[in-house]
Amino acid sequence: MDSEQSNKSRWWRLADRIGATASFLCAIHCALLPFVLALLPFLGLEFLADHRFERGFVLFACALALVALVRGFRRHQQPLPLLLAAPVLALMLRLPPEGHIPLLLSLALSTPILSLLGGLGAALTLGARRGGVLLTFLVLPLYVPALILGAAGLDASLTGAGGAAHWLILGGLDIAALALCPWATAAALREVSP
């Protein structure tokens, strides 16, 4: 068991090194890009300066960053990186500047619900053999109202209708989840423990 834990820790250290190296290479890429773009026609690689290629590359980078953020959130259970990355991703996906504060508000109100429900689902499926699949089917329907209300609040604030009603309901769901989920999680863990 101890060697398995050290092996897992070694893989995480390797993944951190790969991530740091990729970040360093990205910084070099950004610094050299203007010079490389000027040389592309001479090298016969002008397709790399095409807008479609650039758009595809940006979408790929956004998807990769989102996967890394979500996996990091699942591992460390800290919503701060997601909240900090949201405005940057919103700018990249052309969300109007007046939508950044409503986006952060929607994320700040939905994240506690999702975290508490995820903890409850993990506690309920702790003793199951295929707990990951069961967790998905158990928790995903509970996530849907928070996700819909967060997106609807953002959409309503962008269209001028105001998202206050959506955010008030999300706040009420936050209070309900904060009041009920720790008790239910403790009860589920008490049932599993020997």
N, C-alpha and C positions, 0 to 999 in steps of 0.2 A: 504494500500500500504506500509505503514511504517512497519507494523508487518510482512508483506511478505518479505521485505528487511532484517529485523533482523533475520527472520527464515532462509533465504538463507545464511546470514552471519554466523549463528550458525552452519549450515551444513558444510560450508567451514572450520570453525574452527575445527569441529569434524574430517573432512577429513584430515586436517593438523596434528592433534594429532594421528590419525591412521597411517598416513605416517611416522611420527617421531617414533612411537612405532615399526612399522615394520622395519624401518632402524636400530633401536637399537637392535631388535631381530636378524636381519641379522648379525650385528657385533658380537653378542654373538655366533651365529651359526658358523661364520667363525673362531672364537677363539677356540671353543670347538670341531670343526670337526675332527682334528687329533686324539683326545682322543676317541671320539665316534666311529670313524672308527676302532680303535684297539679293541674296546669292542663288535663290531657287531657280530662276530662269536659266542661269548659266549651267546648272547641274541637271537640267531636264526634269525637275521635280516641281513644276509650277502647280500641279494638282493639289499640293499640300497647302497652297495659299488660297484655295477655293473656299467660299463661304460655307458650302455644304459640309466640307471636311471639318472646318472649324466648329460649326454648329454640332456636328456629330461628336467631335472630341469633347466639347463642353458638356453635352448631355451625358456622355460616358463618365466624365470626371464628376459630375453632379451625382450620378447614380452610385459611383464608387464611394464618394464622400458620404452619401446618405447611408449606405450599407455599413461603412466603418463607424459612423456615429451611432447607428442603431445597435450594432454589435457591442460597441463600447458602453452604451447605456445599459444593455442587458447584462453585461459583465459587472459594471461598477455601480449601477443603480443611481447615478448622479445625473439629473436632468439639465444641469447648467450648460454642458457643451451643446446640447440640442437647442437650448434657448439662445445661445450665442451664435450658433450657425444659422438659425432660422432667418434673420434679416439678410445675411449674405446670400443664402439660397434664394430668398425672395427677390433680391436685386438681380441675380443671375436669371431667374425665371420671369423677369419683368413685372413684378408686382409693383403697383404704383407706390410712391413714397408714403402717401397717406394711409396705406394699408399695413405699414410695419408695426405700429403700436397695436392695432387690433389683432395682428398675427401673434405678437408676443403675449397679449392678454389671453387669446384663445389657447395658446400653448400652455401658459402658466396655469390656467384653470382646468385644462384637461389632463395635464401630466399627473397630478396627484391621484385622480380617479384611476387612471390606467395603471399607475404603480401599485396602488392598494389592491385593485382587482387582480393584478398579476401575482402579487404576493399571496392572495387568498387562493387563487387557482393553483399555484405551486404547492401550497400547503395541502390542498385537497388531493392532489395527485402524487404526493410524496411517496406513498407506498405502492403505487401502481407499477406494473411491469413496463407498460408502454405509456408512461405518463405524459410524454411530449405530445403525442397525438390527442390524447384525452384532454390535455390542458388547452390545446387549440380549440377543440370543439366546446369546451366548457367556458372559456373566458372570452373568446371572440364575439359571441352575441352580446356579452355585457359591455364590450368596448364600443359597440356601434353607436349607442346614444351619445356618448361623449364626443366621438369623432364627428358625428353629424352636427351636433350643436356647435362645436368649435368651428367647423367649416361654414356652417350657416351664419354664425355670428360675424365671421370675417366677411362673408359675401354681403350680408345685410349692411355692414358698416361701409363697404365700398360702394354699394349702390345708393347710399344715402338714407336707407330706411332705419339705420341704427341697430346695433347688435346687442343692445342692453338686455332685452328679454332673454336672448339666448345665453348671455353671460350670467344672468341672474339664475337661470335654471342650472347652468354648469356649477355655479357657486353652491346652490342647494344640493346638487349631487356630490360636490366635494365634501360638504358637511355631513351628508348621510354616509358617504364612504368612509370618512374619517371616524365617524361614530360606530359604524357597524363592522367594517372589515377587520380591524385589529382583534375584536372579540371573536369573530368567526374564524380568523386565521389561528388564533390561540386554541380554540376548540378543536379545529382540524388537526393541529399539531399534537394536542393532548391525546387524540385518538390514535395517532400513529406511533407515538413514543411508547416503548415497552414499559 
